[in-house]
Amino acid sequence: MTGYYIAAGSAAVWAVILTAIGVRRETFPATPRATRMVAAISIVLVVATIGLAIYLSATEEHEKGGEEHAAVNRI
């Protein structure tokens, strides 16, 4: 689960940094190469975050007591 938090935090920090730079400079990113780099980094961070969320939710072990607890609450 820690990997997800790191990826999500990195994506959030990246978004704040891009916003701060974009607000201060009208020509950000200045070149087509810089535009591709910003887009590539953004895509990698988003795909990593989504991928980790899917992977961790699919491999998460569920507690066995959860079903019994739900049955007790129905009575």
C-alpha positions as CSV (number, residue, x, y, z in Angstrom):
1,M,0.0,0.0,0.0
2,T,2.9,2.3,0.6
3,G,3.9,2.3,-3.1
4,Y,0.4,3.6,-4.0
5,Y,0.8,6.5,-1.5
6,I,4.2,7.4,-2.9
7,A,3.0,7.3,-6.5
8,A,-0.1,9.3,-5.7
9,G,1.8,11.8,-3.7
10,S,4.4,12.2,-6.5
11,A,1.6,12.8,-9.0
12,A,0.0,15.5,-6.7
13,V,3.3,17.2,-6.1
14,W,4.0,17.1,-9.9
15,A,0.6,18.7,-10.5
16,V,1.3,21.5,-8.0
17,I,4.7,22.2,-9.5
18,L,3.3,22.3,-13.0
19,T,0.6,24.7,-11.9
20,A,3.0,27.0,-10.2
21,I,5.3,27.2,-13.2
22,G,2.4,27.5,-15.6
23,V,0.8,30.4,-13.7
24,R,4.1,32.3,-13.7
25,R,5.2,31.7,-17.3
26,E,2.9,32.2,-20.2
27,T,5.2,30.2,-22.5
28,F,5.5,27.1,-20.3
29,P,6.5,24.6,-21.7
30,A,8.6,26.7,-24.1
31,T,9.6,24.1,-26.7
32,P,7.9,21.1,-28.3
33,R,10.5,18.8,-26.6
34,A,9.7,20.3,-23.2
35,T,6.0,19.8,-23.9
36,R,6.6,16.1,-24.7
37,M,8.7,15.6,-21.5
38,V,6.1,17.2,-19.3
39,A,3.4,15.0,-20.9
40,A,5.5,11.9,-20.6
41,I,6.3,12.4,-16.9
42,S,2.6,13.2,-16.2
43,I,1.4,10.1,-18.1
44,V,3.9,7.8,-16.3
45,L,2.9,9.2,-12.9
46,V,-0.8,8.7,-13.6
47,V,-0.4,5.2,-15.1
48,A,1.8,4.2,-12.1
49,T,-0.8,5.4,-9.6
50,I,-3.7,3.8,-11.3
51,G,-1.8,0.6,-11.9
52,L,-0.8,0.4,-8.3
53,A,-4.3,1.0,-7.1
54,I,-5.7,-1.8,-9.3
55,Y,-2.9,-4.2,-8.4
56,L,-3.1,-3.6,-4.7
57,S,-6.9,-3.8,-4.6
58,A,-6.7,-7.1,-6.5
59,T,-4.1,-8.7,-4.3
60,E,-5.3,-7.4,-1.0
61,E,-6.1,-10.1,1.5
62,H,-9.6,-9.8,3.0
63,E,-10.2,-10.5,6.6
64,K,-12.0,-13.7,7.3
65,G,-13.9,-12.2,10.2
66,G,-15.6,-9.7,8.0
67,E,-18.2,-12.1,6.7
68,E,-19.1,-13.3,10.2
69,H,-19.3,-9.8,11.5
70,A,-21.7,-8.9,8.7
71,A,-23.9,-11.9,9.4
72,V,-24.1,-11.0,13.1
73,N,-25.3,-7.5,12.2
74,R,-28.1,-8.8,10.1
75,I,-29.7,-10.7,13.1
